[in-house]
Amino acid sequence: MGSNLAIKIKQHFVGSEVIAFDNLKRRGSELNLVRLKEVGISFIHGDVRMKSDFAEIPDVDYVIDASAEPSVLSGLNSSPDYLIDTNFLGTINCLNYAVRSKAKMIFISTSRVYPIARLNEINFTETDSRFEIAQNPGVLGCTVDGITEDFPVQGPRSLYGATKLASELMIEEYHEFLNVPSIINRCGVITGPYQMGKVDQGVIVLWLAKHYYNKALGYFGFNGSGKQVRDILHIDDLFSLIADQLSNFDLYKGKTLNAGGGRNCSISLRELTDICRNLTGKTIPIQEVHEERIADVRIYLTDNSYATSINNWKPLHTPESVMEDIYKWLHANHQQLEPILS
């Protein structure tokens, strides 16, 4: 996400100076260095956990915090220290850097701030290929189009979601008391080219890659049906929102908004399998595992009404166009990506 946004900002805002700051921990992230250099982006190798690393970065006008350990399973079977230090302490360091720079801040948060149990209480219907939100969802903050910003945040949500919500709270405090104008975007599943997908994060890219490289997959939970649904947000659609926020910051300042692909760009795993088969011409084994997995959610759709009402932002991609874009990138770089994604 960070590398794609940096490149698109550099290309869109002519004459802008863009700095990318990353620890390159995620496997495959080093492949972005050539791309960043080609468009004239300065790269600083640093870690958001380390306050001293921020001393190397010059003052800026805007800070976009897209750094995170994004796995919903992170910290559950091992120490949560890296998760907390990266997602919460990292945000604090970014905020203090914004204070130093007198900069505005855009924060990439997550739909995972919403509690798991409450999401799974949403009334639903079932079709041959997916779960759908019922006409009467039966839960505050949920419409047939998805989750709104009014959805309650009380209750467990995963350690990952908790770190992001804690960061949101601190951003609000810095906004109010330390003069860091800010915007919070609670994003759904973000995907697109150059995402190094893993089982616990980046599953859309990984699903296509497993088909491409003839590897096995599994439908986990919900009776092994593969009917669980997410809306997916193409990185280009996220950029169009960020670009509008950078251009019209005062319209969004102080707001927290949900941003996702919405109902028109939603997909179940079963439907995703069909698209991957059509794109690759391959059918791979997919195991049906009935046992529920911790932190899994039956259905999540983003109701983008509030974000759209601010300045008419809307995601433009469909599931098919998202997957076609990922396939072109994967096919063009299949040898380089095979050891990472297969």
N, C-alpha and C positions, 0 to 999 in steps of 0.2 A: 504493500500500500504506500509506504513512505517514498520509495523510489519512483513509483509511477506518478504520484502526486507532484513530487519535485520536478520531474521532467515536464509534465504537462503545465505546471505553473511557469516554468522557465520559457516554454514555447508560447504560452498564451499571453503572458504579461511581458511584452517586448521591452528589453532594457533592464528587466529585473535581475537582481543578484540573489541566487538561491544557494543555500548551504544544506547539505545532507549530513546528518550526524547519526552514526550507527556503530554498534559493536560487532556487526557481521557474525553474530552467534548462530543465527539460523542457517542451516545448511543450504547452500545455493545463493545466499545473499551476496556473496562475493562476485557473482556474475553481473551484478548491477553496476559495478564500478566502471566498466567500459562505457556503458550506456550513459551514466552520469557525466563522465568526462567528455563524451562526444558532443553534448549540448552545452558544455561550459558551466556545469555545476561544480562548486567546490565541495570536496568530501573531507570530513574530519572523522577520523576513527576515534570514537569515544563511547562511553557507557553512561546512560542516564542515571545509573545508580551511584555514580561517582561525581560528587559535587565539584571536585577539583578539575574534572575534564571540561567543565563548562567555561573554565578560564580561557581555553583556547579559542572559543567562539566569539567573534566580534558582535557588537550590538546589532540588533535587527529591528524591523518594524513589526513583524508578525512571527509568532511561534506557532507551528502546527505540531501538536503532540500526537503522533501516530505510533508511538513506541509502546510495546506491551509484550508480555508473555500471554498469548491469547488462548491457550488451551483451557477448556472448561474442566478438564480433568487434572490440571496442574495442581500440585500440592496435596493431592488426595492420597497418593501412594508413596510420596517422598516428602522431604522437607519443603514447606511452603516459602522458605526464605527468599529464593530467587524470584518467585511470583510477587511477593509483597514488596521486595526491594525494587523490582523493575517497575511494577504498575503503580504503586502508591508513592514510595520514596522517589521514584523517577519523575513522577508528576510534580512533587514538591520541588525538586531541583529545577524542573522546567519553569515552574511558577516563579521561583526566586531569580532565575535567569531573565524572565520577562520583566520582573521588577527592576532589575539592573538595567535592562535595555529600554525601559519605558515602552514595552511592546504590547500589542494586542495578542490574544491567544485563542486558537481554535483547537478544541479537544475532541479527539475521536474516541467516543465511549462505545457502549455496546448494549444491545437488547438484553444481554444476560444480567443486567441490573434488575430485571423483573423476576420475582420469585417463581421457582419451578412449580411448586404445589399449586399455586394460584393459576398458572398458565394451563396446567393439566386439569383444572376444574372447568375450563371452558366447554360449554356444550358443543358437540360436534356430530356430524353425519359422516358416513363412509360410502365411498364409491368403489368401483373396481380397481382404481389406481391410487386413491389418496383419501386422506381425511380432510374434511371441510369444516369451517366454523359454521355452526347452526345459525338460522335466522334470528333466534333468540340466544345470544351467547351466554347469558346468565351471569356474567361477571362484570363488575364495574371497570370502565376503561377499555372495553373491548366491543368493537362493532363487527359486522359481517366482513368488513374490509381489513380488520386486524386490530392490533394493539395501539392505543393512543397514549399520549403522555400522562393521562389521568389514571392509568393502570396502577394499582397500589404497589408500593415497593417494600412493604413489611413482609418479612419472612425470608428463609434461606434461599440463596440463589446460585451457589457455588462460590468457592474461594476466589476464583477469577472475577466473577460478577461483583463480589463484595469489594475487591480492590478498586474496581472501576467506579463503583458508587461512592466509595470513600474519597476517591480523587475528585469526583464531581462536587462533593460537599466542600472540599478545600478550595476548589476553583471558585465556587460561589463566595466563599469568605474573602479570597484574594480580590475578587471582582469588587466586592462591597467596601472592603477596608484598606486594601493596599493598591488600589487604582490599576488593576490589571483587567481591562475590558475583555470579556470572554464570550465564547459561544460553545455550547456542548451539543454534539451530534451523537445520538444513540443509534448506532448503525446495526442493521441485521447482518446477514451473511454476505460479506464482501468477497468478490472473486474477479478473475480476469487473467490475462497473460502475465507472466512473470511471478505468479504466486507459486511458491514451492510447497505444494499441498502435503499435509500429513493426515493420519487417521483422525487425530483429535482436533485438527484445525486446517482449514483449506480443503475440505472434503470434496468440493465441487471439481476442482482441478484434479485431485487424486482419483476420483471416480472415473474420469475420462482417461487418465494416465494408466490406470490398471487395465482398462479395456485395450488401450493402445499397445501396451507391452505384454498383453496376455497373462495377467496375474489374477488371482482370485480375490473376491470380495465377500462381504456378508451383510445381510439385513439383520440388524440387532434390535431386539426389543419389539414391543407391540405385535407379539405373536409371529415375529419374523416376516411381517407382511411387506415391509418396505414402503408403507403408506405415509410415514411421517413427512410433514411438509415444512419447508422453509421458503421464504422469499429471498431472492438473491439479487445483490446490487452490483452491477458491473462497475469496475473502477472508473470508467469514463463518466458514468452517471454520478458517482460520488464526486468526481472532480468538478462536474458542472455545478454542483451545490457549493463546493468549497470556493470555486472561482466567483460565484455570485456573492458569497459571504465576504470574500476579500474585497470585492468591488463595491459592495453595499453594506459594509460592516455595521453601521448604525441601525439598519433595519433588523438585524439579527441579534444585536448586542444584548447580553444578559439572558438570552433564551436557551432553553433546553428542548431539543426537538428530535423526534424519531425520524430516521432516514433509512429506507430500505427499498427493495425492488417493488414491494406492494403486491397486491393480488395478481396483477397482470404479468408479473415476473416471479411467480412462485412455482415450486416443483416438488414432487415427492421423489424419494429414492427410486421407486419403481419407474416413474416417468423419466427420471434422469438416466436410468439404465437403457430405456428405449432410445433416447437421443444418442447416447454413447454408442450403442450398437449400430445405429444408422450412420453415424459419422465415421466409425472405424471399420465397419463391415465385420466386426468380430463379436462373438458370444463367449463370455467367460463364465466359469462356475461362480455362483453366488449362494453362499450358505444361508439358510434361514435359522437364526438363533432366537429362540423365544424368550430367553431370560432378559428382564429389563436391565438397562444400564443406568447407573447413578447419574443424575443430572440431565437425563434425556427428556425431551419435550415432544409431545405428540404433534403439535402444530404451532407455528409462529408466523404470522403475517404482520407486516408493518402498515398501519394506517398513516399515510403521509399527509393527511389533510392539513395539519397545522403547518408543516414545512411548505406545502404548496401555497397556503394562504398568505405567506409572508411576501413572496415575490414570484409566485407561479412556477417554482421549480417542480419538475416531474421527471422520474426516470423514464428513459426511452427504450431500453432494451427489453427483449423477450427472452425466455429461457433458451430458445433455439439460437438467437443471435449471440447470446453470451457464450454458449457452448461452441458455436462455429468459430468465434474469435479465439477461444482457448485452443481449439483444435489446430487452427492455422499456426499459432505460435508453437505448439507442441510438435507438430509435424516438421516445421522449419528448423527446429533445434533438437530433434529427437535423440541424437547421439550424445549431445552435451547434457541433456536432461535425464537420460535413462538411469544413470547411477543415483540420481537424486529422487526421482519420482516413481521408479519401478518397484 
